[in-house]
Amino acid sequence: MKMHGGCQCGAIRFSTSDTPVRTIACHCTTCKLRSGSPYGVGVYFNDKDVEITQGDIHTFEFRSDTTGRWIKNEFCPSCGSCISWTLEMRPGLRAVAGGSFDNPNWYEIEAHIWTRSARSDMRYPDGMLIHEESLQQ
C-alpha cells in the first residue's frame, strides 16, 4: 500500500510503502509540543518504507525530559510542519505525523500512550488500548 503526504506549504512531499508497524496516539509532553495539540499521532513504518520525494527536510534533535533518550523531529524549513521523527528507543522505525498524510483517514489508531499526562477531559473510544506510559516495542 502506497500513501502520500506533505507539509502545509507543499515544499516537502513524502510517500510510504507497505503497512505501518503501529499507529499510536501519544499524550507525552514532547508530542504535545511537536504537534501543538493535546496529543500527537505517529504512524510508524520501517525506515526503508518512508521516502522524502520532494524538498529537503530539516532535523531538530533533543533528549526527552522523561527518558533521557534522543528524539529527532524532521520538519519543513519553510512552514515548520513536522513530517516525521525517529526515536532512540525504536531503532529502524520512522514515525510519520498522522495529520501530514493527504488522506489522514486511512489508518486506525491502535493505542493511546502516556495517558498519565493526557488532558483531564480526554475520552477514549471503547475497546482502545490505553497505557499510562510508553507502549513497549
DSSP file (Angstrom, degrees, kcal/mol; ACC not computed):
  #  RESIDUE AA STRUCTURE BP1 BP2  ACC     N-H-->O    O-->H-N    N-H-->O    O-->H-N    TCO  KAPPA ALPHA  PHI   PSI    X-CA   Y-CA   Z-CA
    1    1 A M              0   0    0      0, 0.0     2,-0.5     0, 0.0    17,-0.3   0.000 360.0 360.0 360.0 127.0    0.0    0.0    0.0
    2    2 A K        -     0   0    0     15,-0.2     2,-0.3    13,-0.0    15,-0.2  -0.926 360.0-178.6-110.7 127.4    1.5    3.4   -1.0
    3    3 A M  E     -A   16   0A   0     13,-1.7    13,-2.7    -2,-0.5     2,-0.3  -0.888   7.8-156.0-122.7 155.6    0.4    6.5    0.7
    4    4 A H  E     +A   15   0A   0     -2,-0.3    98,-2.8    11,-0.2    99,-0.5  -0.878  21.3 141.3-130.0 158.9    1.4   10.1    0.1
    5    5 A G  E     -AB  14 101A   0      9,-1.8     9,-2.4    -2,-0.3     2,-0.3  -0.962  14.3-176.4-172.8-171.2    1.5   13.4    2.1
    6    6 A G  E     -A   13   0A   0     94,-2.3     7,-0.2    -2,-0.3     2,-0.1  -0.978  33.6 -59.3-178.9-172.0    3.4   16.5    2.8
    7    7 A C        -     0   0    0      5,-1.7     3,-0.3    -2,-0.3    75,-0.0  -0.232  53.8 -97.0 -86.3 176.8    3.8   19.7    4.7
    8    8 A Q  S    S+     0   0    0      1,-0.2    -1,-0.1     2,-0.1    72,-0.0   0.862 122.0  42.2 -64.5 -39.1    1.4   22.7    4.9
    9    9 A C  S    S-     0   0    0      1,-0.0    -1,-0.2    72,-0.0     0, 0.0   0.600 108.1-119.8 -88.6 -10.4    3.2   24.8    2.3
   10   10 A G  S    S+     0   0    0     -3,-0.3    -2,-0.1     2,-0.2    -1,-0.0   0.432  81.2 116.6  89.8  -1.0    3.8   21.9   -0.2
   11   11 A A  S    S+     0   0    0      1,-0.1     2,-0.5    -5,-0.0    -3,-0.0   0.850  72.8  52.2 -68.8 -33.7    7.6   22.2   -0.2
   12   12 A I        +     0   0    0     43,-0.1    -5,-1.7    41,-0.0     2,-0.3  -0.890  65.9 175.1-106.9 132.6    8.0   18.7    1.3
   13   13 A R  E     +AC   6  54A   0     41,-1.8    40,-1.7    -2,-0.5    41,-1.6  -0.970   4.3 178.4-130.5 149.1    6.3   15.6   -0.1
   14   14 A F  E     -AC   5  52A   0     -9,-2.4    -9,-1.8    -2,-0.3     2,-0.3  -0.941  14.2-154.5-142.7 164.9    6.7   12.0    1.0
   15   15 A S  E     -AC   4  51A   0     36,-2.3    36,-2.8    -2,-0.3     2,-0.4  -0.985   6.8-155.4-137.5 151.4    5.5    8.6    0.2
   16   16 A T  E     -AC   3  50A   0    -13,-2.7   -13,-1.7    -2,-0.3     2,-0.3  -0.938   6.7-161.8-122.1 148.8    5.2    5.4    2.3
   17   17 A S        +     0   0    0     32,-2.2   -15,-0.2    -2,-0.4    32,-0.0  -0.899  54.7  17.9-125.7 159.2    5.1    1.9    1.2
   18   18 A D  S    S-     0   0    0     -2,-0.3   -15,-0.1   -17,-0.3    -2,-0.0  -0.135  98.4 -58.3  72.5-175.3    4.0   -1.2    3.0
   19   19 A T        -     0   0    0      1,-0.1    -2,-0.1   -17,-0.0    30,-0.0  -0.694  60.8 -92.5-101.2 155.0    1.7   -1.2    6.0
   20   20 A P        -     0   0    0      0, 0.0    25,-0.3     0, 0.0     3,-0.1  -0.292  18.3-140.5 -64.5 149.7    2.5    0.6    9.3
   21   21 A V  S    S-     0   0    0     23,-3.1     2,-0.3     1,-0.3    24,-0.2   0.872  83.4 -22.4 -72.8 -40.5    4.2   -1.3   12.1
   22   22 A R  E     -D   44   0B   0     22,-1.1    22,-2.9     2,-0.0     2,-0.4  -0.972  54.1-142.0-163.9 159.8    2.0    0.5   14.6
   23   23 A T  E     +D   43   0B   0     -2,-0.3    87,-2.6    20,-0.2    88,-0.9  -0.984  27.9 178.8-132.9 121.5   -0.1    3.7   14.9
   24   24 A I  E     -De  42 111B   0     18,-2.4    18,-2.8    -2,-0.4     2,-0.6  -0.950  28.2-145.8-130.6 139.3   -0.2    5.4   18.3
   25   25 A A  E     -De  41 112B   0     86,-2.7    88,-2.7    -2,-0.4     2,-0.4  -0.930  29.0-160.8 -97.6 124.0   -1.7    8.5   19.8
   26   26 A C  E     -De  40 113B   0     14,-3.3    14,-2.5    -2,-0.6    88,-0.2  -0.918  22.6-173.1-117.4 132.1    0.8    9.9   22.3
   27   27 A H        +     0   0    0     86,-2.4    87,-0.1    -2,-0.4    -1,-0.1   0.155  44.3 127.3-105.0  15.4    0.0   12.3   25.2
   28   28 A C  S  > S-     0   0    0      1,-0.1     4,-2.1    85,-0.1     5,-0.2  -0.278  73.5-110.3 -71.1 162.4    3.5   12.9   26.3
   29   29 A T  H  > S+     0   0    0      1,-0.2     4,-2.5     2,-0.2     5,-0.2   0.885 116.8  56.3 -59.4 -41.0    4.8   16.5   26.6
   30   30 A T  H  > S+     0   0    0      1,-0.2     4,-2.8     2,-0.2    -1,-0.2   0.926 109.0  44.8 -59.1 -47.5    7.2   16.0   23.6
   31   31 A C  H  > S+     0   0    0      2,-0.2     4,-2.3     1,-0.2     6,-0.3   0.854 111.1  54.1 -68.7 -33.9    4.3   15.1   21.3
   32   32 A K  H  X>S+     0   0    0     -4,-2.1     4,-2.0     2,-0.2     5,-0.8   0.936 113.9  41.6 -62.8 -44.8    2.1   17.9   22.6
   33   33 A L  H  <5S+     0   0    0     -4,-2.5    -2,-0.2     2,-0.2    -1,-0.2   0.908 114.6  51.6 -68.6 -41.8    4.9   20.4   21.8
   34   34 A R  H  <5S+     0   0    0     -4,-2.8    48,-0.3    -5,-0.2    -2,-0.2   0.898 122.5  30.4 -60.9 -41.8    5.8   18.8   18.5
   35   35 A S  H  <5S-     0   0    0     -4,-2.3    -1,-0.2     2,-0.2    -2,-0.2   0.671  95.3-133.1 -94.7 -18.7    2.2   18.8   17.3
   36   36 A G  T  <5S+     0   0    0     -4,-2.0    -3,-0.2     1,-0.3    -4,-0.1   0.803  75.2  95.0  68.2  27.9    0.8   21.9   19.1
   37   37 A S  S   <S-     0   0    0     -5,-0.8    -1,-0.3    -6,-0.3    -2,-0.2  -0.846  96.2 -87.3-141.6 175.2   -2.2   19.8   20.1
   38   38 A P  S    S-     0   0    0      0, 0.0     2,-0.3     0, 0.0    81,-0.2   0.738 108.8  -3.2 -63.0 -22.1   -3.5   17.8   23.1
   39   39 A Y        -     0   0    0     -8,-0.1     2,-0.3    -7,-0.1   -12,-0.2  -0.976  69.8-125.1-160.8 160.4   -1.7   14.7   21.6
   40   40 A G  E     -D   26   0B   0    -14,-2.5   -14,-3.3    -2,-0.3     2,-0.5  -0.808  13.8-141.2-109.6 153.0    0.2   13.6   18.6
   41   41 A V  E     -D   25   0B   0     -2,-0.3    57,-2.7   -16,-0.2     2,-0.5  -0.966  16.3-169.1-115.0 122.5   -0.5   10.7   16.2
   42   42 A G  E     -DF  24  97B   0    -18,-2.8   -18,-2.4    -2,-0.5     2,-0.8  -0.952  11.0-161.7-113.4 124.2    2.5    8.7   14.9
   43   43 A V  E     -DF  23  96B   0     53,-2.5    53,-2.1    -2,-0.5     2,-0.4  -0.909  23.7-149.7-102.3 106.6    2.1    6.2   12.1
   44   44 A Y  E     +DF  22  95B   0    -22,-2.9   -23,-3.1    -2,-0.8   -22,-1.1  -0.646  22.1 170.3 -90.6 129.3    5.3    4.1   12.5
   45   45 A F  E     - F   0  94B   0     49,-2.6    49,-2.6    -2,-0.4     2,-0.2  -0.853  46.2 -89.0-124.6 160.9    6.9    2.4    9.5
   46   46 A N  E >   - F   0  93B   0     -2,-0.3     3,-2.6    47,-0.2    47,-0.3  -0.569  48.3-116.5 -62.5 138.2   10.2    0.6    8.9
   47   47 A D  G >  S+     0   0    0     45,-3.1     3,-1.6     1,-0.3    -1,-0.1   0.831 113.7  59.4 -51.8 -38.9   12.6    3.4    8.0
   48   48 A K  G 3  S+     0   0    0     44,-0.3    -1,-0.3     1,-0.3    45,-0.1   0.649  97.0  63.2 -66.3 -14.7   13.1    2.0    4.5
   49   49 A D  G <  S+     0   0    0     -3,-2.6   -32,-2.2   -33,-0.1     2,-0.5   0.317  90.2  75.7 -95.2   7.6    9.4    2.3    3.8
   50   50 A V  E <   -C   16   0A   0     -3,-1.6     2,-0.4   -34,-0.2   -34,-0.2  -0.984  59.7-179.2-120.5 126.8    9.3    6.1    4.1
   51   51 A E  E     -C   15   0A   0    -36,-2.8   -36,-2.3    -2,-0.5     2,-0.7  -0.989  26.3-140.6-129.2 128.7   10.7    8.3    1.3
   52   52 A I  E     +C   14   0A   0     -2,-0.4   -38,-0.3   -38,-0.2     3,-0.1  -0.793  24.6 179.3 -81.3 115.4   11.0   12.0    1.1
   53   53 A T  E     +     0   0A   0    -40,-1.7     2,-0.3    -2,-0.7   -39,-0.2   0.600  62.1  25.4 -98.5 -14.3   10.1   12.6   -2.6
   54   54 A Q  E    S+C   13   0A   0    -41,-1.6   -41,-1.8     1,-0.1    -1,-0.2  -0.974 103.3   7.4-152.2 135.5   10.4   16.4   -2.7
   55   55 A G  S    S-     0   0    0     -2,-0.3     2,-0.6   -43,-0.2   -43,-0.1  -0.037  78.8 -77.0  88.8 170.5   12.2   19.0   -0.8
   56   56 A D        -     0   0    0    -44,-0.0     2,-0.2   -45,-0.0    -1,-0.1  -0.949  41.4-147.4-113.1 117.4   14.9   19.0    1.9
   57   57 A I        -     0   0    0     -2,-0.6     2,-0.3    19,-0.1    19,-0.2  -0.590   9.1-143.9 -84.7 143.7   13.8   18.1    5.4
   58   58 A H  E     -G   75   0B   0     17,-2.9    17,-2.7    -2,-0.2     2,-0.4  -0.738  11.1-140.5-105.1 157.8   15.5   19.7    8.4
   59   59 A T  E     -G   74   0B   0     -2,-0.3     2,-0.5    15,-0.2    15,-0.2  -0.941  12.9-168.8-124.7 139.8   16.1   17.9   11.7
   60   60 A F  E     -G   73   0B   0     13,-2.6    13,-2.6    -2,-0.4     2,-0.4  -0.987  15.3-164.5-123.9 119.0   15.9   19.0   15.3
   61   61 A E  E     +G   72   0B   0     -2,-0.5     2,-0.3    11,-0.2    11,-0.2  -0.864  19.4 149.2-107.8 137.3   17.4   16.6   17.9
   62   62 A F  E     -G   71   0B   0      9,-2.1     9,-2.5    -2,-0.4     2,-0.4  -0.930  41.0-105.2-151.4 174.5   16.8   16.8   21.6
   63   63 A R  E     -G   70   0B   0     -2,-0.3     7,-0.2     7,-0.2     6,-0.1  -0.888  36.0-109.7-110.6 138.9   16.5   14.5   24.7
   64   64 A S     >  -     0   0    0      5,-2.8     4,-1.3    -2,-0.4    -1,-0.0  -0.376  14.8-141.4 -63.0 137.4   13.3   13.5   26.4
   65   65 A D  T  4 S+     0   0    0      1,-0.1    -1,-0.1     2,-0.1    -2,-0.0   0.644 101.6  43.2 -74.0 -13.4   12.8   15.1   29.8
   66   66 A T  T  4 S+     0   0    0      3,-0.1    -1,-0.1     0, 0.0    -2,-0.0   0.870 129.9  17.1 -95.5 -49.0   11.3   11.8   30.9
   67   67 A T  T  4 S-     0   0    0      2,-0.2    -2,-0.1     0, 0.0     3,-0.1   0.688  86.3-132.1-101.9 -21.4   13.5    9.0   29.5
   68   68 A G     <  +     0   0    0     -4,-1.3     2,-0.2     1,-0.3    -3,-0.1   0.444  63.6 130.9  80.2  -0.4   16.7   10.9   28.5
   69   69 A R        -     0   0    0      1,-0.1    -5,-2.8    -6,-0.1    -1,-0.3  -0.504  61.5-102.7 -85.0 155.5   16.7    9.3   25.1
   70   70 A W  E     -G   63   0B   0     -7,-0.2    18,-2.3    -2,-0.2     2,-0.4  -0.445  30.1-169.9 -78.9 151.9   17.1   11.3   21.9
   71   71 A I  E     -GH  62  87B   0     -9,-2.5    -9,-2.1    16,-0.2     2,-0.6  -0.993   8.3-155.1-135.6 134.8   14.3   12.2   19.5
   72   72 A K  E     -GH  61  86B   0     14,-2.6    14,-1.6    -2,-0.4     2,-0.3  -0.922   7.3-160.8-117.5 106.1   14.9   13.7   16.1
   73   73 A N  E     -GH  60  85B   0    -13,-2.6   -13,-2.6    -2,-0.6     2,-0.5  -0.680   6.3-154.8 -81.8 137.4   12.0   15.7   14.7
   74   74 A E  E     +GH  59  84B   0     10,-3.3     9,-2.8    -2,-0.3    10,-1.6  -0.968  24.8 162.8-117.9 126.5   12.0   16.2   10.9
   75   75 A F  E     -GH  58  82B   0    -17,-2.7   -17,-2.9    -2,-0.5     7,-0.2  -0.877  43.5 -89.7-142.9 165.7   10.3   19.3    9.6
   76   76 A C     >  -     0   0    0      5,-2.1     4,-1.6    -2,-0.3   -19,-0.1  -0.665  27.3-148.9 -77.7 127.9    9.8   21.6    6.6
   77   77 A P  T  4 S+     0   0    0      0, 0.0    -1,-0.1     0, 0.0   -20,-0.1   0.689  94.1  49.7 -71.9 -16.1   12.3   24.5    6.8
   78   78 A S  T  4 S+     0   0    0      3,-0.1    -2,-0.0     1,-0.0    -3,-0.0   0.932 129.3  11.7 -86.7 -52.2    9.7   26.8    5.1
   79   79 A C  T  4 S-     0   0    0      2,-0.1    -1,-0.0     0, 0.0     0, 0.0   0.590  92.7-125.8-105.9 -12.3    6.5   26.3    7.0
   80   80 A G     <  +     0   0    0     -4,-1.6     2,-0.1     1,-0.3     0, 0.0   0.449  49.8 158.5  84.3   0.0    7.8   24.4   10.1
   81   81 A S        -     0   0    0     -6,-0.1    -5,-2.1     1,-0.1     2,-0.5  -0.375  42.4-127.9 -60.5 129.0    5.4   21.4    9.7
   82   82 A C  E     +H   75   0B   0    -48,-0.3    -7,-0.3    -7,-0.2     3,-0.1  -0.693  32.8 173.4 -77.7 124.5    6.7   18.3   11.5
   83   83 A I  E     -     0   0B   0     -9,-2.8    14,-2.7    -2,-0.5     2,-0.3   0.827  56.8 -19.0 -99.7 -44.2    6.6   15.5    9.0
   84   84 A S  E     -HI  74  96B   0    -10,-1.6   -10,-3.3    12,-0.3    -1,-0.3  -0.929  52.6-158.0-155.9 174.5    8.3   12.6   10.8
   85   85 A W  E     -HI  73  95B   0     10,-2.0    10,-2.8    -2,-0.3     2,-0.3  -0.984   8.7-144.6-158.6 156.8   10.6   11.7   13.6
   86   86 A T  E     -H   72   0B   0    -14,-1.6   -14,-2.6    -2,-0.3     2,-0.4  -0.914  15.5-151.1-122.8 154.5   12.9    8.9   14.8
   87   87 A L  E >   -H   71   0B   0      6,-0.4     3,-1.3     3,-0.4     6,-0.2  -0.966  20.9-135.5-129.3 139.3   13.4    7.8   18.3
   88   88 A E  T 3  S+     0   0    0    -18,-2.3    -1,-0.1    -2,-0.4   -17,-0.1   0.868 108.4  56.8 -57.1 -36.4   16.4    6.2   20.1
   89   89 A M  T 3  S+     0   0    0    -19,-0.3    -1,-0.3     1,-0.3    48,-0.1   0.598 108.2  46.9 -75.8 -10.1   14.0    3.7   21.7
   90   90 A R  S X  S-     0   0    0     -3,-1.3     3,-1.8     3,-0.1    -3,-0.4  -0.522  79.1-170.4-129.0  66.3   12.6    2.5   18.3
   91   91 A P  T 3  S+     0   0    0      0, 0.0     3,-0.1     0, 0.0    -3,-0.1  -0.275  72.5  21.4 -60.0 140.0   15.7    1.9   16.1
   92   92 A G  T 3  S+     0   0    0      1,-0.3   -45,-3.1   -46,-0.1     2,-0.3   0.366 104.5 102.6  86.0  -5.6   14.9    1.2   12.4
   93   93 A L  E <   -F   46   0B   0     -3,-1.8    -6,-0.4   -47,-0.3     2,-0.4  -0.829  50.7-163.5-111.4 151.4   11.5    2.8   12.6
   94   94 A R  E     -F   45   0B   0    -49,-2.6   -49,-2.6    -2,-0.3     2,-0.4  -0.998  12.4-144.9-131.2 128.0   10.3    6.2   11.5
   95   95 A A  E     -FI  44  85B   0    -10,-2.8   -10,-2.0    -2,-0.4     2,-0.5  -0.762   9.2-155.0 -90.9 137.3    7.1    7.8   12.7
   96   96 A V  E     -FI  43  84B   0    -53,-2.1   -53,-2.5    -2,-0.4   -12,-0.3  -0.942  29.7-107.2-109.7 133.9    5.1    9.9   10.2
   97   97 A A  E >   -F   42   0B   0    -14,-2.7     3,-2.1    -2,-0.5     4,-0.3  -0.418  25.8-137.9 -61.4 123.2    2.8   12.6   11.6
   98   98 A G  G >  S+     0   0    0    -57,-2.7     3,-0.9     1,-0.3    -1,-0.2   0.818  99.7  54.3 -54.9 -36.1   -0.7   11.3   11.1
   99   99 A G  G 3  S+     0   0    0    -58,-0.3    -1,-0.3     1,-0.2    -2,-0.1   0.547  93.9  71.2 -77.9  -6.2   -2.1   14.7   10.0
  100  100 A S  G <  S+     0   0    0     -3,-2.1   -94,-2.3   -17,-0.2    -1,-0.2   0.532  74.0 102.1 -89.2  -5.3    0.5   15.1    7.3
  101  101 A F  B <  S-B    5   0A   0     -3,-0.9   -96,-0.3    -4,-0.3   -86,-0.0  -0.524  78.5-128.1 -75.0 144.6   -1.0   12.3    5.0
  102  102 A D  S    S+     0   0    0    -98,-2.8   -97,-0.1     1,-0.3    -1,-0.1   0.895 110.7  32.2 -56.6 -39.7   -3.1   13.5    2.1
  103  103 A N  S >  S+     0   0    0    -99,-0.5     3,-1.1     1,-0.1    -1,-0.3  -0.881  71.8 180.0-117.9  96.3   -5.8   11.2    3.4
  104  104 A P  T 3  S+     0   0    0      0, 0.0     3,-0.1     0, 0.0    -1,-0.1   0.328  72.5  71.6 -80.8  11.9   -5.5   11.1    7.2
  105  105 A N  T 3  S+     0   0    0      1,-0.1    -7,-0.0     3,-0.0    -3,-0.0   0.391  72.3  83.9-103.5   2.6   -8.4    8.6    7.4
  106  106 A W  S <  S+     0   0    0     -3,-1.1     2,-0.2     2,-0.0    -1,-0.1   0.751  82.9  62.8 -81.4 -22.5   -6.7    5.5    6.0
  107  107 A Y  S    S-     0   0    0     -3,-0.1     2,-0.4    -9,-0.1   -64,-0.0  -0.625  70.6-139.1-102.8 160.9   -5.0    4.4    9.3
  108  108 A E        -     0   0    0     -2,-0.2     2,-0.4     0, 0.0   -85,-0.1  -0.970  20.0-123.6-117.9 134.2   -6.5    3.3   12.6
  109  109 A I        -     0   0    0     -2,-0.4   -85,-0.2     1,-0.1     3,-0.1  -0.613  23.3-172.1 -74.2 127.6   -5.1    4.3   16.0
  110  110 A E        +     0   0    0    -87,-2.6    19,-0.9    -2,-0.4     2,-0.3   0.706  61.5   3.9 -95.6 -22.2   -4.3    1.1   17.9
  111  111 A A  E     -ej  24 129B   0    -88,-0.9   -86,-2.7    17,-0.1     2,-0.5  -0.995  54.1-134.7-159.6 154.8   -3.4    2.6   21.3
  112  112 A H  E     -ej  25 130B   0     17,-2.5    19,-2.4    -2,-0.3     2,-0.3  -0.974  33.3-169.4-110.4 129.1   -3.1    5.8   23.3
  113  113 A I  E     +e   26   0B   0    -88,-2.7   -86,-2.4    -2,-0.5    21,-0.2  -0.766  58.5  27.4-121.4 166.1    0.1    6.1   25.3
  114  114 A W    >   +     0   0    0     19,-2.0     3,-1.6    -2,-0.3    18,-0.2   0.866  67.9 157.5  51.8  41.0    1.5    8.4   28.1
  115  115 A T  G >   +     0   0    0     16,-2.2     3,-1.7    18,-0.3    17,-0.2   0.649  55.1  80.2 -70.7 -13.3   -2.1    8.9   29.1
  116  116 A R  G 3  S+     0   0    0     16,-1.5    -1,-0.3     1,-0.3    17,-0.1   0.759 100.2  41.3 -63.8 -20.8   -0.9    9.9   32.6
  117  117 A S  G <  S+     0   0    0     -3,-1.6    -1,-0.3    15,-0.2    -2,-0.2   0.141  91.3 121.7-110.6  19.6   -0.2   13.3   31.1
  118  118 A A  S <  S-     0   0    0     -3,-1.7   -79,-0.1     1,-0.1    -3,-0.0  -0.384  77.2 -84.3 -74.3 158.1   -3.4   13.5   29.0
  119  119 A R    >   -     0   0    0    -81,-0.2     3,-1.6     1,-0.1    -1,-0.1  -0.301  38.5-119.8 -57.0 147.5   -5.8   16.3   29.4
  120  120 A S  T 3  S+     0   0    0      1,-0.3    -1,-0.1    -3,-0.1    -2,-0.1   0.720 112.7  52.8 -67.3 -20.3   -8.3   15.7   32.2
  121  121 A D  T 3  S+     0   0    0      2,-0.1    -1,-0.3     0, 0.0     2,-0.2   0.311  79.7 129.1 -97.4   9.7  -11.2   15.8   29.8
  122  122 A M    <   -     0   0    0     -3,-1.6     2,-0.4    -7,-0.1    -4,-0.0  -0.434  38.2-167.7 -68.0 134.3   -9.8   13.3   27.3
  123  123 A R        -     0   0    0     -2,-0.2    -2,-0.1     0, 0.0    -3,-0.0  -0.966   6.4-148.9-123.4 141.9  -12.1   10.4   26.4
  124  124 A Y        -     0   0    0     -2,-0.4     3,-0.1     1,-0.1     6,-0.0  -0.822  24.7-100.6-113.1 148.1  -11.1    7.2   24.6
  125  125 A P    >   -     0   0    0      0, 0.0     3,-1.9     0, 0.0    -1,-0.1  -0.312  52.2 -89.0 -61.5 148.1  -13.0    5.0   22.2
  126  126 A D  T 3  S+     0   0    0      1,-0.3     0, 0.0     0, 0.0     0, 0.0  -0.326 113.8  17.5 -55.7 136.4  -14.5    1.9   23.6
  127  127 A G  T 3  S+     0   0    0      1,-0.3    -1,-0.3    -3,-0.1     2,-0.1   0.429  89.2 144.9  81.3  -0.4  -12.0   -1.0   23.4
  128  128 A M    <   -     0   0    0     -3,-1.9     2,-0.4     1,-0.1    -1,-0.3  -0.455  55.6-115.1 -72.0 141.3   -9.0    1.2   22.8
  129  129 A L  E     -j  111   0B   0    -19,-0.9   -17,-2.5    -2,-0.1     2,-0.4  -0.651  35.6-165.8 -74.2 129.1   -5.7    0.1   24.4
  130  130 A I  E     -j  112   0B   0     -2,-0.4     2,-0.4   -19,-0.2   -17,-0.2  -0.975   9.7-176.4-123.1 129.5   -4.7    2.7   27.0
  131  131 A H        -     0   0    0    -19,-2.4   -16,-2.2    -2,-0.4   -17,-0.2  -0.993  22.5-151.3-128.4 127.7   -1.2    2.9   28.5
  132  132 A E  S    S+     0   0    0     -2,-0.4   -16,-1.5   -18,-0.2   -15,-0.2   0.799  88.4  10.3 -66.2 -27.4   -0.2    5.3   31.3
  133  133 A E  S    S-     0   0    0      1,-0.3   -19,-2.0   -19,-0.2   -18,-0.3  -0.308 114.6 -26.8-126.0-147.3    3.3    5.3   30.0
  134  134 A S        -     0   0    0    -21,-0.2     2,-0.6    -2,-0.1    -1,-0.3  -0.317  52.9-122.3 -73.8 149.7    5.1    4.1   26.9
  135  135 A L        -     0   0    0     -4,-0.1    -1,-0.1    -3,-0.1   -22,-0.1  -0.825  37.8-123.0 -85.1 124.1    4.0    1.1   24.8
  136  136 A Q              0   0    0     -2,-0.6    -1,-0.0     1,-0.2     0, 0.0  -0.272 360.0 360.0 -70.4 157.7    6.9   -1.3   24.8
  137  137 A Q              0   0    0    -48,-0.1    -1,-0.2     0, 0.0    -2,-0.0   0.512 360.0 360.0 -55.0 360.0    8.5   -2.4   21.5
